[in-house]
């Protein structure tokens, strides 16, 4: 089965059809998706601002991450589920939408940025995590993260204006 066939199959599943054809289901799913994204971006921003050395300076970066990241992952799971449901309702159009494609690229880049932080910069967080001004690597990954997540939100919002 080629990609077009897979998209058509996905869009024809009972759940995708229910989301697409029900007058209230898609708006509710979209609302939950937006609320989940607010929590994801909000909690990530708290960490990123700490990594930049501009907020939450009275708490170590390690402790802040330990306290906040579980909420991020929970909200991310909800956002992924609701986003997948919305995608399935019109998969053939979403898959070819340039803004949707860019949003997915930004999500992947945000994940790679997080991996870079945890594999390299964050390994030594015990040494620098309590300092008000983190090392340049932490500041860089924090700034990149903020930019990428702002892009995810912006491109995600623009998608709705391009599907007709």
N, C-alpha and C positions, 0 to 999 in steps of 0.2 A: 504494500500500500504506500503510495506517495504521500507527501506532506498535505497536498490539497485534499486527498481522500481522507486522511486522518482528521483534518480540520472539519470536513463535512460530516464525518462520522461523529466527532465530538459534539458538534452543533446539533445533531439530530438525536442525541441521547434524551431520555425522558427528563432528566434534571435540567439540561440546557433548555429544552423546550418549555419546561415549567417556568424557568426564570425569564425567558424571552416573552412568553405569552401572558403571564400573570400581571395584572395591572399594578399590584402592590409589592410583589416579591422583589423585583429588580431595585426599586427605590429603597426598600428596607435593607437589602444586601449592600447596596451602595453606601447607605448611611452608616452601617456597621463598619464597612471598609474604611470610610473616611475617619471615623472615630478611632479605629485601630491604628491608622497611619498617623493620626495626631499623637497617639501615645508612643508609637515607634519613634517618630521624629522628635517628639518632646524629650523622651528619655535619652535618646542618642545625643541630642543637643546639650543636655545637662552634662553628660560625660565629655563631649567635645569641648565645651566651654571650660571645663576643668583642665582638660589637656592643653588648652590654649593659655591657661594661667590667668583667666579673667573672671572666673566665678567659682564658688564653692571652695575657696582657698583654705578654709578652716577644716576641711576633711581630706584625708588622703585619697589620691586617685584610685588606689586599689580598693579601699572600703566603699567609695562612691560607686565604683563599677559593680562590686559585689552586691550592693543594695539595689541598684537600679536595673542592671542588665536582665534579671529574671522577668521583669515587667516588659522589657523590650522584646524578649523572645516570645512571651505569651501573646503580646499584641501583634508581633510579626506573623505568628502562626495564624491568627484570626484574619489578618490582612491578606495572607497568601491564600487562605481558603475562600474568602469572599471575592478576592480578585480573580481566582480561578473560576468561580461560579459565574462572575460577570463575563469573563473571557469566553467561557463555553457557550454563552447565550448568543454570541455573534462571532464565533471563532474565525470564520473565513474573512470577515472584515477587519477585526482587530489585528490579526496576524500580518496583514498587509498595510496597516496604518503606520506611517513613518514615525509619528510621535510615540505610539505604543512601543515600537521597536527601540527607539532611543531611550524610553523609560526603562525597558528591560536591560539595555546596555548599562545605564546608570546604576541599576540595582546590582548587576554583576560587578561593576567597578567598586561600588560601596562594599560589597562582600570581599573583594580582593584587598581593598584598603584596610578593612578590619583584620584580614588574615596577616597582612604585612605588620600591622600594629602588634598583634598577639605573637607572631613568630619572631619578631625582631625587637621592636621598641618595648613592648610590654613585658618581655621576659625579665627585665631588670626593674620592674615597677616597685619592687620592695626597696630598692636603693634610692629611687628618686620620687616615689609616689607621694611622700608627705611634703615635699618641697613646693612652695607656692608657684615657682616657675619651673615647669617640666623641661626636659631636654628638647632640642630642636626637632628631633624625630617625632616626639609626642605631639608637639605643636603642629607639625606638618600634617600628620595623619588626622589630627583633630580638625584642622582647617579644610583638608580635602574631604573629609567625611561630611562636614557641614555643607560644603558646596554640592557634593553629590546628592545628599538627601533633599536639599532645596530643589535641585534639578529633577529628582524623582517626583516630588510633589507638583512642580510646575508642569512637567510633561504629562503627568497623570491627569492633571486638571484640564489641559488642552485637548486631551483625547476626546472628551465628551463633545467638544465643539466641532470635531472633524468627522464624526460618524453620522451619516444620514440615512 
